C-alpha cells in the first residue's frame, strides 16, 4: 500500500515537472523562475517547505518530553518573518540578487562573500540530510527492510527522484510542486487528527477539554529561568531562527526572489508567517491526542519521541487509511523541503563559487547540471552519515546545527546592515570559524561548572561573537553602503 501510494504521488510530481519545464531549462528559470511566480502560490508552497518531514514526525512526539512549549518558539517565528519581510527582502530586491550572499561581497568583501556561501552550503546540506534521513529511516524500517533493500539504496532513490523533477527548471518547477505537496501535507494532518478523535470517541467540546486538561498542555514557562523551555529564551530564539533559517538562507529566499516584485514577496512572507502558527498548534494537539489514546487503550509508547506517530500510523491502531495518509504526509513534507534545498545549493555554488553569471548560457547550464548531480551524491552520503551517528530528536538536532552554522551568517549580515564600518576582509573566514568553536567551548565549560546546557539561544551568542570579531578588526567608517 505504501509503495503504490509513493509511486502515484511521484507520478503526479513528474507530470508537474514536465508541464513547467516544457519551454526549456534556462538558468533564469532554474535560479529565479523568470520572476513570474504568483506570490500566493509561493506562500502556500513555502508552508510545506518549512514544515518538512521532521516537523510532521517530531513535533507530535515532542509533546511527551516538553509539553506544548514549542509554541513559544513558533510565536517567535511570526515576528521573525516580519523582520525578514521589512528589512531583508527590500535589500535583496533593491540589489536584484540571484544569490543573497552577493550582498556580503558588496558590503564587506570577496572573502566574506565566499565564507557566507560556504557556511550556507554546510548548513543546508546538514539540515536537509537530517530531514531526509528521518523519512528514509521510516521507509526502511516499516517497508523496505523486510524486502532486503539496504538503507543507502533508499537514500539514493529518494535523492534521485528529487533530481529527476528539479534538474531541468529548478525553482520554476518547485514553486508548483511545493503547492501540491503542502496541500497533501495539510490534508494528511487534518485527516489523521480526525481518525484519532474517532478512536477516542470524542465530540468537539470533549476534544478541547481533553487537550486543555492534559498534563502535557503546558504552553508557557515564565518562572524557570534555567529551563531550556523558558518563554523568553524560546521566543527570542524563534525570532532569530527564522531570520537565519529563512531570511539568510538561499533556499527560502530563492522562492521569494522568484516573485514578480517586492510587494508581492512581502505579501507572501506575511501570509506564510501567519499560517505557520495554527499549523504547528495542530501538530502539537495531535501529539496530546495520541498520548491520550495510548493511555485510554493501554498502548505502550516507544522510548523515542520521534517514533510515536509512526507507530500509531503503521501498526494499525488508527486504521489502514491513516497508513496511506501518513505516507503521503511524510513524503510530501520531506520532499517539499529537499527539492528546494538541492536547487538552492546548486544555485549558491554556481553563482557564488563558480561565478557562472559571467559565462555564456550554454557553459553556465552545463556547469549547473554537473553541480546538481554532484550535490545529489553528496546529499546521499550525508544521509548515510546521519544513519550512523544520530541518537536524538532530529528536529532538535537540526536547530542545534543551525545554532553553530548559521550564527556566523547572522553576525556578518548584522555587521553589514547595522554598521557603517569596514572590517578586514582577510580575517573574516577565521572569525567565522572561530565563533562556533568558541561557542562550543563556552557551552561545554558552563555545563561542566553549572550543569546548564545552552539551547537554541546559542544561535544569538554565535552571531554576537561573529559581529564582535568583525567590529574589533573594523578599520574605518564608510560613507555609503
N, C-alpha and C positions, 0 to 999 in steps of 0.2 A: 504493500500500500504506500509506504514511504517512497519507494523507488518510482512508482507510477506518478506520484504527486510531484516529485522533483523533475522528472522528465517533462511532464506537461507544463510545469512552471517555466522551465528554461526554454521550452519551445516558444512560449509567448515572448520571452525576453529577446530571443534571437529574431523573431519576427519584427519587433520594435526596432531593433538594431538595423535590420535590413531596410526598413522604411526610412529611418532617419539618416542612414548613410548612403542612400541610393544616388545622391548627387555628388558623390566623391568624398574623399577624406583629406581635405586640405588642413594645413596647420592652423588656420584661422578657426575652422570648425572644431578641431581637436582641442585646442587650447582655450578658446573663449566662446565657442558656439556661435561664432559670427555675430555676437552681441544681439541675438534675436530671441533669446529665451523669455517667455512671458513670466513676470515676477511671481504670479500666483502658482504657476506650475513649479518654479524653482522652490518656493516657500514650502509647498506641500511635500515635495520630494526630499527636502533637507531634513524634515522630521525623521524620516526613516534612516537617513544617513547618520544622524546624531544618536538615534536610539540604539542601533546596532544589535546584533545577536547577543552581545554581552548583557546589555540592559534587559533584553527580553527574558534572559535566564537568571541573571544575578540579582536584579532589583527585587523580584518577589521573594527570593531566598534570603536577601539581606535583612528582611523584617525580623527574622528569628534572632539575629545577632545584635542589631542596633535599632530595633523597632522601626518607626516611620520617620526617624530623624533625618533621613536622606532628603526629605522635603526642604529642610533648612538650606541645603546646598542648591536644590532646584530653584528656590526663591531667589537665591543669589544669581543663578544663571540668567534670570529675566533681566536684572539690572545690568548684567554683563553684556547682554545683547543690545541694550540701549547705548552703551558706551561704544560698541562696535559700529552701530548704525550712525551715530552722531559724530564720532571722532575719526575712526579708521576708514570707513567707506568713502567719505568725502576726499580724503587724501589719496586713496587708490584711484578713484575716478579722475581726480584732477591731474595726476601724473600719467593716466592712461596705461596702467601697468598690466602686463601679462603675468609676470611673477611678482608677488608683493615684496619679495626680498630685494628687488631692484631699488627700492627706496633706501635701503641701507647703503648702497653704493653712492646714491645721490647725496645722502646726508652725512655719512661717515667716511666711507672709502671701500675700495675693492675687497680688502681682506675681511671687513665686517660683512660685506655682501656675501662672499663665499662661505664665511663661517655661519651666517644665519641660514643659508640654504642647506648646508650640511647638517646642522642641528635639526632642521625640519625633516630632512630625509631620514635621519636616525630615529627621530621621534615618531614619525608616521609609519615607518617600517615596523618598529617595535609594537606600536599600538594596533596597527592593522593585523599583524601576525597574532597578537594576543586574542583579538576578537574572532578571527577566523579559526584559530586553534580550538576555541571552545566549541564551535559548531562542528568542526571536523571530528573532535573527540566524541561528541554525542552521536554523530552518524556512525562513527567507528564502533562505539560501544553497543548501540542498540540495533544496528543494521548490518554493517559490513564485517564485523569481527567473526560472526558465525560462518560467513562465506569465505573466510581466509584472506580477505583483502587487507594488506598492510596499511598502517596509518599514513605513511608517506605517500602512498598512491592516492588516498582520499584527498590529501592536501594538494597534490599535484593536479588532480582532476578538478578540484574547486577553483584553484587559481587559473587553470587552463580555460575553464568556462568563462571566467571574468575576462580573460584576454580576448576570447573569441568575439564577444559582443562589444568590446570597447576599442579594439585595435584600430578601427578604421576612422570613426568620427568622434571618439573620446567624449568630451563634456557635452557635445551636442546630443549624443545618444543617451548619456547618463541622466541628463535633466528629465527625460521622458521615462526611462526605465525606473528611476527612483520614484516617480509618481505612482507607477504600478506597484512597486514594492512597498511603499508607505501605505497604500490602500490595503494591501494584503496583510501587512503587519497589524494595523489598527483593527481591521475586521477580525483577524485571528484572536487578538487580545480580548475584544468585547465578547466574542463567542465563547472563549474559554471561561471568562468570568460568568457568563450566562449558564454554562453547563455546571460550573462549580456551585452556583447558587441553587440550581435544581437538585443537585445531590444533597445539599444542606436542607432542602425543603423549606426555604425561607421566602417571605414576601419582601417588598422593598424596604418597608419600615424596620422589619426584623434584620435585614442585611445591615442597615445603618446602625442599629443597636448593637449587633454583633461586632462590628468594626470598632465602634466607639467604646464598648465595654471590654475589648480585648486588652490583655496585659501588654500587647505589642503596639497599641495605638498611640503611644507617646510620640509626639512630633517635635516638641521644642525642649531644649535643655538650656536653661538660663542660669542655673545656680552652680553647676560644677565646672569651674574654670580649668581644671586639669583634664577633664574628659575630652577626647577627640571629637565627641559629638556636641560640644558646646556650641550654642547658636551662633555667636559672633565668629568663631573660627570657621564653622561650616558656611555661613552666609558670605563672608568676605572671600573665602576660598572659592565659592561658587562663582562669584563675580570674576575673579582673576582666571579661573579655569576656562571660562567662556572667552575672555579676552585673548588668551594664548591659544586655546584649542580650536577657536573659531576665527577670531579676528587676526591672529598672527599665523594662521595655518593656511597654506596654499590650497589644500584640499577643499576646505569650506569656502574660502574666499573666491576660488575659481568659479564656483557656481554663481556667486553674487556678481562677479565681473562679467558674466555672460548675459546679464540683464540689459535691457535697452538703454537705460540711463541711471543716474544716481538715485533719483526719486523712487524709481521702481525697485531698485536694490534695497533701499531703506524700508519701503513697504514690506518687502519680502522679510527683512530682518525683524520688524515689529510683529508681524503675523506669526512668524516661525517661533520667535521667542516666547510669545504669549501661549501658544499651543503646547509648549513643552511642559508647562506646569500641570494642567489637568491630566495629560497623558501619563506622566510619571506617577501622579497620585493614583491612577487606575492600576498601575503595576504594583504599587505598594498595597493597595486594597486587595488585590488578588493574592498577595503573599499572606495577608491576615486571614483571608477566607480559606486558603489551603491549609494553614495551621489549624484553623477551627474544624475543618473537615477531618484532618488527621486525629484530632482529639475526640471527635464525635464517633468515629468508626474504629478507633484503636490502631490506626496505621502507624508503624514505626517510621519516623522520618530519617533520611540518610544523614550521616555525620557532616557532610559537606553541604553548605547552604546552596551552592550552585546546582546541586543535584535534586532539589526539592521539586521544582516544576517539571523537569524531565521525567522524574519517577512517576508523578501523577499522570503525565501525558502518555507515557509509553507502557505502563503496566496495567492499563485498562481500568483504572479507578474512576475515570471520568467518561469512559466510553470510547469507541473506535473513532467517532467523529473528531474528538479532541486530538487524537493522534495525527490526523490529517491537518487540522488547524495548527497544531504545534509545529509540524514540519514546515508548513507554509510560512508561519511566523518567524521561525529562527532563520530559515533560508533567506526570506525577504529582508530581514533585518541585517543579517550578516553581509549579504551581497550588495545591498544599497550603500553600505559603508565602504566595502572593499573595492568596488569598481571605481568609485571616485578617487579613493586613495591611490590606487595604482596609476590612474590618469594624472593625478596631481604630482606624484613623484616623478613620472616621466616628463611632465611639463617643467618642473623645477630643475631637473638635471639638464634637460636640453637647453633651457633658456639661461639658467644661472651658471652652469658649469661648462657646457659646450658652446654657449653663445650662438645658438642656431638662428637667432633672429637676424643676424647679419649675413646669412648664407641664402643661396637660392632656394626656392620652394622644393625642388626635387631633392637636393642634397639634404636639406633640413628634414624632409619627410623620411628619407632613408635612415638617417641617424635616429629619428624619433622611433621608428619601427624597431630598430635594434635595441634601443634603450628600453622600450616597452617589454620586449622579450627578456632582457637581462633582469629587470626589476621583478618580473613574474617569477623567474627562477630563484632570485634572492629571497622573495617572499615565501616561497615553499620551504626554503632552508630555515628561515626564522620560525615558521610554524612548527617544524620538526624540533627546533631547539626548545620552544616552549613546552613541547611534549615531554622533554627530558627534565626540565627544571621547575615547572610551575607547581606550586603547592599551596596556593591561597585563592581567595575570591578573585576572579580575573578582573572585575571592574575596579576593585581596589588596587590591583597591580597596575592597571592602565593609568590611574590617576597618580600613583607614586612615580611611575615612569615619566609622566608629564611634568611632575614637580622638578625632576632633575634635568630633563632635556629641553623643556620649554622655558625654564627660568632665564637662561641667557638671552633668548629671543625677547622676553618681556623686558629685560634690562636694557638691551640695545635699542629697541623701539621707543621705550620711555625716554632714554637719553636723547634720541633724535627728535622726539616730538616736544619735549618739555624743557629743553635747554637750548641755548644759543652758543654752546661751546664746541670746540673742535678737539677731539681726542686723538691720541696717537694710534693710527690705524694698524700699524705693525704689531701692536700689543693686544689688539682685540681678540685674536684666536686664543692667546694664552689666558687672558682674563675670562673668556667664555668657558674654557676647560677647567680653570682653577675654581670657579664659582661653585659648580656642583660637587667638586671634590671637597671643598671647604664645608659645604652644607652636609655632606655625608659624615665628615669628621665631627661637626657640631652635634649632629643627631646622635651619633654613637657615644660621644662624651656625655651629653645630657642624659641619655638613657642609663649609662653606667653610674652616673653620680646621683640622679634623682629618680630614675625609673620611668620618667616621662619620655614618650616617643612622639616625635613630630608626625603630624598627619598631612593633609593637603596644604596646610599653611606653609609647608616647606617651599612651595612654589613662590610665594611672596618673598621669603627670605632669600631665595636663589636670585630672584630678579633684583632685589635691593643690593645684593653683593656685586652683581654684574654692573649695575648702574654706578655703584660707588667706585668700582675699579676704573670704569671709563671716566668718571669725574676726576679722580685723583690724577690721571695722566692727561687730562684735557689741558690744552696749552694756550688757547686764545679764544676770544669771543668772535662769533660770526655776525656779520651784518644782515645776512639773509639765510633762509633755509637752503 
